[in-house]
Amino acid sequence: MERFSENGLAAVGSPPATLLNLFQNLSTPYSRARIYDCLVGAGAATADATTTLNAARTTAQGTANATFTPINLDYAGPAGQCSSGQGLFSGEPTYTSGKILLALACHQRNTVRWVCPEGSELIIAATQNYGVGLKSTAGTSTATYLCTFLHKE
């Protein structure tokens, strides 16, 4: 399996916003992408801002501030089949109700990292425009966070 990296940056907290959405780009995907690592931190001046982030299934990609192709971690490796969008989204991705895969509580002074146990990756359906998004659900103030997903396909 090839391994890829993608990044998203957004001011989140109030109101809720998506940092990063990884989604199937091909009309007929040939594999199911699996997110195995998630890293979230804030690079702004330190403050006591907090936010809760949920990784959840998406069924539409939304309208991102920027869309880009994830980078293969193997310089000589092939391009992948996924794309990613990063905030601020003018049209949020469509989240599947009740399908929260991972919840993270973040403080602006800390970095949060989730690394999954083997076999427990966040798996994206093999359907065009389906994916996984990382979205804030609550926050004490608006703070800018940077997120990195590592995935394999």
Summary of the structure (lengths in Angstrom):
residues: 153
radius of gyration: 14.5
end to end distance: 5.5
largest distance: 45.1
contacts: 523
relative contact order: 0.45
helix: 0%
strand: 57%
